[in-house]
């Protein structure tokens, strides 16, 4: 789930990581490029612009100030695209083995259950609704990208990825594709992901120019990840079923995570809700 390259050296702990789980080598070029840009920006050599005014996004309230309930981004004159991140070793998009995108049934909003000829399991956990608003960065984040498509996937509450992790290779839950509406939005019904060894809790997503491109698994325009605020993670992981996540989260921070350590202001979701009725995570995705 994932996540990132991180998995190559520190994955779920209980699972053997095979040579094809090549995430780490894919993370490093992305991280090096982003850090170099920030270094040059600090030296006033490269302008850094973004859709958020505050570069110190350390709380869900900070994220909320940058993402309105409608998902509309700020109307700044310039807007940075969402940071590109590795898809990790478990994408399911054909780039590392199995390709779920070409399967009938992958276009759906509720991704909690497996579909098609899979084992038919359902991922359990605290309810989570994820709304991503895809906007045109060149327009200053003011123009929604209607008719684009988003493929979203993440691990279950045990930290396992369907299609890849031991015990769930026959499942394809927590994966789905949707076409953006007139507001540039897609909404997925899911569960809050667990925290596995070495990675901050996150969700992966790929943006495609059209639904046709997504279901053909071709022409990805952007690949990134959504991060969760620590206070929400602490609350969720105190509930039944997330016991493994408590210890794993204690060893991490957004500032030390391999992917988010070089900046996460554009990737930290705004959160609303609670464990009883579930949470809503929203994020604006400039492309």
Buried (B, 14 or more C-beta within 10 A) or exposed (E): BBBBBBBBEBBBEBBEBEEEBBBBEBBEEBBEEBEEBBEEEEEEEEEEEBBBEEEEBBBBEBBBBBBBEEBBBBEBEEBBBBBEBBBBBBBBBBBBBBBBBEBEBBBBEEBBBBBEEBEEBEBEBBBBBBBBBBBBBEBBBBEBBEBBBBBBBBBBBBBBBBBBBEEBBEBBBBBBBBBBBEBBBBBBBBBBBBBBBBBBBBBBBBBBBBBEBBBEBEEBBBBBBBBBBBEBBEBBBEBEBBEBBBEBBEEBEBEEBBBBBBBBBBBBBBBBBEBEEBBBBBBBBBB
